Structure formats: structure tokens, C-alpha cells
Amino acid sequence: AVVSTQSTGRDVLCKDSPDSAGEVYSCLGRYKFDKRLSWKCRKEVVRRQLMTLEDYKIDYGLMTSCGEDLVTQHCLDPKTSKRLQEGFMRTVLLMQCLTEIDDIKDQRRVAVSDKCMREVAKVKKMIMGDIELSPQLGVDCHSDVQKHCSNLPKNLEGAVINCLLNLAPKEPKQGGLEPQCRDAVEEFMEAVDPISDYKLNYALMNNCGEYIEDHCEMVQGEGEVMKCLIDLELEQEFNVECHQQVLSYKYFMSRSIKLDKPLLNACREDAQKLCMTEFEEEQKAEHKPHGAVVSCLYHHIFSDGEKLSNKCMPELKRTIISQGENVNLSPAIVSSCAEDLVVHCAGFEADKDDYGCLQQRMLMAEGPNHGEKLSPNCMKEMEHHAELVSQDVRNDYRLMKACRDTMKQKCKEEMKDKFHGNLLGCLEKNKSTLKGSCLKHVKDLQLVSLFDYKFNKEFLKSCSGAVQTYCKADQSGHSIKKKQDVMYCLRNQLNQPTPKTKEPISDDCKSQLRAEFLKQMSDLDLDPQLLTACAVDLKETCRLDGFEDKTQVMECLRKNELKLTNGCKDKVFEREVQQAEDPEIDPVLQKTCSVAISKYCSDTKGEELLSCLENNQHKSGVTHDCKTTLRLRMLKEHSNYLLNMGLRKSCKDDIKMFCKKTLEGIKNGSIQDGRGAVISCLKDNMDKISVECEDSMTTILEQEVVDYKLDPVLSRFCANDISVSCPDTPDDQVEACLRDHIMSIQSEDCTKQVVRLITEAHGDVHLDPLLMRACQKDIGYLCGRVLPGKGQIIECLQSNEARDKNALTPTCSSMLKSRVQMWSNAYQRAKQYDSALEMVDDIYRSIESSKYKHELLAYLGFSICLLVLLSFCGGRCTKSKPPSKLY
């Protein structure tokens, strides 16, 4: 019939084919889609092929090549196949019997002959090329074909079938197949199994041919070429058509372990031992749980019971990695998160798949903008995935693909070492250079690790022992799970003495803890506690989206302390204390001062680093950005003693002894210590504090001489007087200007502060740069053995001048005279306020010992009489007011 319908087809296309052994039929079948073959002839060829599929004996080659194998494999016994009795396409079922293992418990006893396998491959290729040869598929997918595939050319081999395959991974809402059609396509794939032999699919060979030829052609074994392509796509970008083809194959492999031959071969014994129930369920024709065996094996990774074999584990992980591309490739997640996908992910577009939606919902559950959480089962599956990725970032398909180019450039060594290479650590180290989807995936992985400290491989490796020893449970007895809680628990423990009965926290754990805090300080998104406390502030004062460099967000919060809400202010202060205790977790300091650190402070570690930088900030090589960063840190140190580690240690006992009322005021809220109250208290008690504390306070006073803004009390109380008496005066000369203008200062509070400045400079000549510069040679020659402090150097200079009026150089003598005049002015102003008189006792003694005593006392007496006279005449021009509180 075929030959009579179109003899020219045979004459042109199959003229060399012999008439015997069905060669002409086979030839016409191969050219079925050739344009030279008429439509009528093609129709007859299809009819002949359908007959072959109903009865294998019609196909001469199949019958002669496979007859013996059909008997050997017991494929002709109706008892071995119920479906064979029910009248299904017998040839297809017989091929399945020959090429497949129907029961996971049984392995093929006798190998099928090569000549039979070649004939079977021909028949499968024939089926893959034409949907008309699968009538049931055509019926079940009729509406889908009309909707999605009707515009495809009819003379293109396999066009319609591959159209359906490519639509299978999508949900109907995304333009995918309806459930009935999807199940039919899956049954078709199990019957033909083009995944085991890539050559069966013309479209795959055409679209992915270059990749197969260059990388996978020499690979041997069922399904190994497809496995090669799946692994290869993580290393290089495929063309759109090949990617879609591979994705569709991965989808069907995830739904049936029988279609993933490398996985089946590696995990056969594990599946037999651990997952027989699931396998039997997967074999049911109706309502079968797709991917049940793979899901069962997957859950045994996390089970406390029997573990998977070393042979199975690598292949299973490979499968799970490939499933990470799209949530529909993961049966475990789809089954556990079905309701969540409907409730939370309808219309989700962020990653163009639902997997990204579930991950975002998982992250939102713990953030300041948290919404409704995932269901417990879904959350458990997402946490399983996170745990798997934490073991090796290579298990995150989406991250590996998004960061492929970056890793090739920056993580070559880590890429080479597949067992010990810390790829995530490399990406985190280069986070500032990451962009787009790679940055997003790395950040998401960091955020997910906050859920459970076990999701961070390096942290778990270094600190698991310390966690079990010190941070297994909180004070209420609840287990500590979140990484941030564990981090702060360990940090608190480091500040406590180690119990004799317990092992101290290891250096490796300390190092890893520092690395985790540095990551948190570098990106506030990794600090959910601060994000929650500062939610309002990060919208109004320091918008998160307003900074390209996320480390600057924390700097903004530091600078705007007075504008912050109370909760945010407390949390920012906690972070500042952390960084003061360990400047190595201060990312801005580390970045802006990297040159200065390596040049001047390379051997300085821990809390001493900031002091080292401050002491060297005026040397060459210290950049403007570094000085700006240091100044902000110093402003904070001078505002709150808790941020000055040296002062905290050296003045610990002094603060308790002399500043008890101040501490009580801080505790009850009547004093805000952020405004310098404790340091101001220590200044008031300079003559009483210990030598160690005095040394630390002298450093603070010397720094304030250079920059008056470092003195928060002076800056606040003298702001108006500075603008009037010292406008446009450089910061390092403002204190000298205020001292010179003490008689014209209007504010009582500022007067007291300037009297304090003069008193401090009298006590330590180093705090008076002009006097120190004028008398430097005199001090070295006459007072070299005199210790600074308590006015001893001033006393030395005065006593030498009293013995010999020419003992001092003219410059020093002149400056000392001006200073005696300034002390006299301070004494005069102090007498107006009883609370300031105590500060000038030493000054008065210096005036008494001065050779200018008589003229100064006469000047003082005249000034006092003038003030009394004016009070009798018209009363005081200014109204007395109570001293202001030090906040």
C-alpha cells in the first residue's frame, strides 16, 4: 500500500534499499518528514508504524533481532505484565520489559543482545519523532497541543512532543500543561526513556549537539550523557533551546527514579532497604506520588537512623543540586509546600519561579517586615535544603549558576578543591564586588544561615564544642538555635572567666566568631535584631536603599545618634561597644585605615588597635578617610566612657569611687551618659584619681586640646560663646581662644567649663600648647626631672624665676606672665560661682608664688570692689540661675 501510494518516494529516497527484510519500510520511516515525501505516502507510513507498535512481529528487524531475548527475559508471558493482557501497545511494553527493570528489587539476570537493543532504539526514535504514534498521548494532550503547539511545522521531527516536554516543568498558571496531559507525557517518557539514550531525540541532538560533542560524547552508560550535560550547565551558559531541553529532562528524572539511571544504579540497594514502600506507591498507575523514592532517599540524609551508602550519597546530591533550579523539580518541596505555593506565591515574579518565593517567605518570617510564616512541613523542607547547602555551597544550583563567572575569576583554587575548598568563604570575601543575581543568592544564603547556626559549615566546625559547652540552652532552658543568639552567647562568655571544669573557647572559634561579627557589621541585613529595633530610623533617618556601600548605614546611625529612637539608639550602642572591644570587626575602620594599620599597627591586635591608630593619625600615610573615621570613633569615646577601652580598665575603680552619683543617675535615667557625664566627673576629680586613671584622662585632655569638639560638655555649653568670641577659629585653637576670652564669656555653664580648662592646663603644661612651645627649652633644662601633672612643672618654672629673674628665657618669661594673668582672670570668674571656687585653689597658690603677685592682687581687689559698687547701684545685671545638669 505504501509503495503503490507513492512510488516516487521509494525511487528517490530509498532506491538503494532491498525489497526484503522490511528495509523499504524502514527507509521510508526514516524519511517520513522529508518534503519530497507526499502527504498520502506519509500517512501510509504512519499507519504502518502504528501497526508495528501493536504487534512487534510486523517489524521484521525487531522480530528477528529480539525474539530470543523476549523469551529469555520472560517478556511474552502474560503473567509478567497485566498491562499486556489489557491490550496496551504491546510493542512498547515489550521494549520496556527488555530495557527496563520493572521492580527495584530485581536486577536483570541475562543481558539483552546488542542487535536487539539497536532495533529497540530504532523503534523508540520513531516514537519520539511523531506524536501520531502515541494515540493516547494525543487524546490526553489534545487541548494542550491546540493551545501551545499548533503553530509548529508538521514536517519537523519531534516538534510537537518536544513542545509538550518543554512545557511540563511549568504550572498551568505559568502556561504549562494541564495535569492530565502532564501525567500522560510522564508515562510516555517512562515508556520510551529518551533520557537513557540522548540520540533518540532529534531536537536534543540538534539543540545540544555542540555541548555533547565537545564535552560528553565519550561518556559511556545509560543516562550518563544527560548527567554530563546537567553538570556542564553549572560551568557554562547553554543556549536557550538546549537549556529548556535539559530542564524538561531534569523534571521527569525528578519524578521517577527509573528515568535517572545513574541515580538508580547507585542507590538501588539503599532504595530496596529504605524506600520499598515509596517505590511500590510510585508504581501505581493512578494518583502516584511523583518522586516518592527520591524524596525518601533525600530525607534519609537528615535522618538519625540508618544512613545512605557512600555509593548513593554523591549521586543523590547531584540530583538534589539539579532540582534546586526550580521548585517543580523537587518533589519533596512540592508535596510539603503545595498550600504555601498557592497562598504565598501566586503571581510571584521575583525569580520567575516559585522556589525564590518560598525562600523569600522563609527569610521574611524573621525580619522586621515579617509576614505569615510558611507551614511547618514546608519550613522543614526549606531548612533541609539550607542544611544541605551549608555542607557545600555547590549544592545550591541557583547560586552556582549565578556566580559561575565570578568564581572562575576569583575562586580558582576553591573551585579546584571540591572536597575542602571554601567557595562560600571566597564569595563572601569578594562580596563588595558581586552584583546582580550572584550578590542576591550569596546574601540570601547568609540570611538563611541566621535561622540555625548549623547552617554555617565553618562556624559549626569551629564552634560546635563551645556551643555545646556554654550555649546549648538559654536561662529559661530553651535550646539556642539561631546563629545570632549563639554568637552573642559566646561573646558574653568570652567576657567572663572560664570555669575550671570547662574547656575554654578555642582560638579557631574566636577567629570564626570575629569573622561572623565582621560580616554582620558589614551588612545590616544580616543583623535582624538591629533591623527590627531601627525599622523606623532606617526609613526616616538613614534609608537602607540610600547607601550603595552598606557599611555606611551604620556610620549614618552613629552620626545621627540624637535623632534615633530609643530602641535603635540602644542597639546601635551595643554594636559600638562590640567594635570598641574588638576594632577588627569594624569594617569601615578596617577599610579606610588599612594602609595605616599595615604601616603603624600591624602587630597590634584587639582593643589596642584603635589607640594605636589614634596615636599615629598625624603621621604620613594616614589618609583623610582614615582620619575622618578615627575622629568619629574618638567623638564617641569622649562621649561615653564605655567606648574607651583603656579608660574603662584603668579608671574602673575610680569611677566606682568618685562617680557613684553619676552612675546612679545613668541607671535611673536622669543622666544620659552619651553626653560625657562620667568623663566629666573624672575631670572634676583629677587631683584624686589613681595614677593609671590620670594617665588615661591626660590622653583624653590632650586630644581635646587639639579638637575641642571631642569635649561634648564644653561643645554643648559653650556653643554660643564660641560663635561670638571665637568665630572661624580652627578647632585646635578654640580652647586657647576661650581661655583668652574668659572675662567676656556670658554663659555660667561655659564659664565653669573654661575655668576647668585653665585649671587642667595649669595642672599639666602639656595641655597648654602655647606655653609648652614657649618654655620647652626651659622645661628641659630646669625641670627635666619634674614629673608632669598637679602643676609641678609650673611650680618649677615659677620657683626658678623667683630665685633668679633671668633664669627663664624671655619668651618663656613673657608667656608665663600672660598665663598668670589668665589664671587671675579664671580666679576672678570662679569667685562669682561658689561651685567653681574649688577648682582654682591651685591657681590661687600659683598667683601667690608669682613675682607679679602684688600687681595681680591689686588688680583683683580693684575688680572685686568695682563689682560690689555696681551691685549697690543697680543690682546684678544678670539673674542667677541654677547650674545645668550634665547629660
Secondary structure as GFF3:
##gff-version 3
##sequence-region A 1 887
A	DSSP	alpha_helix	2	5	.	.	.	ID=ss1
A	DSSP	alpha_helix	7	13	.	.	.	ID=ss2
A	DSSP	alpha_helix	23	30	.	.	.	ID=ss3
A	DSSP	alpha_helix	39	54	.	.	.	ID=ss4
A	DSSP	three_ten_helix	56	58	.	.	.	ID=ss5
A	DSSP	alpha_helix	60	72	.	.	.	ID=ss6
A	DSSP	three_ten_helix	78	80	.	.	.	ID=ss7
A	DSSP	alpha_helix	82	85	.	.	.	ID=ss8
A	DSSP	alpha_helix	90	99	.	.	.	ID=ss9
A	DSSP	alpha_helix	114	129	.	.	.	ID=ss10
A	DSSP	three_ten_helix	131	133	.	.	.	ID=ss11
A	DSSP	alpha_helix	135	140	.	.	.	ID=ss12
A	DSSP	alpha_helix	142	144	.	.	.	ID=ss13
A	DSSP	pi_helix	145	149	.	.	.	ID=ss14
A	DSSP	alpha_helix	159	167	.	.	.	ID=ss15
A	DSSP	three_ten_helix	172	174	.	.	.	ID=ss16
A	DSSP	alpha_helix	179	192	.	.	.	ID=ss17
A	DSSP	three_ten_helix	198	200	.	.	.	ID=ss18
A	DSSP	alpha_helix	202	211	.	.	.	ID=ss19
A	DSSP	pi_helix	212	216	.	.	.	ID=ss20
A	DSSP	alpha_helix	224	232	.	.	.	ID=ss21
A	DSSP	alpha_helix	240	255	.	.	.	ID=ss22
A	DSSP	three_ten_helix	257	259	.	.	.	ID=ss23
A	DSSP	alpha_helix	261	274	.	.	.	ID=ss24
A	DSSP	alpha_helix	276	282	.	.	.	ID=ss25
A	DSSP	alpha_helix	292	299	.	.	.	ID=ss26
A	DSSP	alpha_helix	312	323	.	.	.	ID=ss27
A	DSSP	three_ten_helix	327	329	.	.	.	ID=ss28
A	DSSP	alpha_helix	331	336	.	.	.	ID=ss29
A	DSSP	alpha_helix	338	344	.	.	.	ID=ss30
A	DSSP	alpha_helix	354	364	.	.	.	ID=ss31
A	DSSP	alpha_helix	376	391	.	.	.	ID=ss32
A	DSSP	three_ten_helix	393	395	.	.	.	ID=ss33
A	DSSP	alpha_helix	397	402	.	.	.	ID=ss34
A	DSSP	alpha_helix	404	410	.	.	.	ID=ss35
A	DSSP	alpha_helix	412	416	.	.	.	ID=ss36
A	DSSP	alpha_helix	423	429	.	.	.	ID=ss37
A	DSSP	three_ten_helix	431	433	.	.	.	ID=ss38
A	DSSP	alpha_helix	436	448	.	.	.	ID=ss39
A	DSSP	three_ten_helix	453	455	.	.	.	ID=ss40
A	DSSP	alpha_helix	457	470	.	.	.	ID=ss41
A	DSSP	alpha_helix	483	494	.	.	.	ID=ss42
A	DSSP	alpha_helix	507	522	.	.	.	ID=ss43
A	DSSP	three_ten_helix	524	526	.	.	.	ID=ss44
A	DSSP	alpha_helix	528	533	.	.	.	ID=ss45
A	DSSP	alpha_helix	537	540	.	.	.	ID=ss46
A	DSSP	three_ten_helix	544	546	.	.	.	ID=ss47
A	DSSP	alpha_helix	551	559	.	.	.	ID=ss48
A	DSSP	three_ten_helix	561	563	.	.	.	ID=ss49
A	DSSP	alpha_helix	566	581	.	.	.	ID=ss50
A	DSSP	three_ten_helix	583	585	.	.	.	ID=ss51
A	DSSP	alpha_helix	587	592	.	.	.	ID=ss52
A	DSSP	alpha_helix	594	600	.	.	.	ID=ss53
A	DSSP	alpha_helix	608	615	.	.	.	ID=ss54
A	DSSP	alpha_helix	624	639	.	.	.	ID=ss55
A	DSSP	three_ten_helix	641	643	.	.	.	ID=ss56
A	DSSP	alpha_helix	645	650	.	.	.	ID=ss57
A	DSSP	alpha_helix	652	658	.	.	.	ID=ss58
A	DSSP	alpha_helix	660	668	.	.	.	ID=ss59
A	DSSP	three_ten_helix	673	675	.	.	.	ID=ss60
A	DSSP	alpha_helix	677	684	.	.	.	ID=ss61
A	DSSP	alpha_helix	691	706	.	.	.	ID=ss62
A	DSSP	three_ten_helix	708	710	.	.	.	ID=ss63
A	DSSP	alpha_helix	712	717	.	.	.	ID=ss64
A	DSSP	alpha_helix	719	725	.	.	.	ID=ss65
A	DSSP	three_ten_helix	731	733	.	.	.	ID=ss66
A	DSSP	alpha_helix	734	740	.	.	.	ID=ss67
A	DSSP	three_ten_helix	742	744	.	.	.	ID=ss68
A	DSSP	alpha_helix	748	763	.	.	.	ID=ss69
A	DSSP	three_ten_helix	765	767	.	.	.	ID=ss70
A	DSSP	alpha_helix	769	774	.	.	.	ID=ss71
A	DSSP	alpha_helix	776	782	.	.	.	ID=ss72
A	DSSP	alpha_helix	792	803	.	.	.	ID=ss73
A	DSSP	alpha_helix	810	830	.	.	.	ID=ss74
A	DSSP	alpha_helix	834	837	.	.	.	ID=ss75
A	DSSP	three_ten_helix	838	840	.	.	.	ID=ss76
A	DSSP	alpha_helix	841	849	.	.	.	ID=ss77
A	DSSP	alpha_helix	853	874	.	.	.	ID=ss78
###
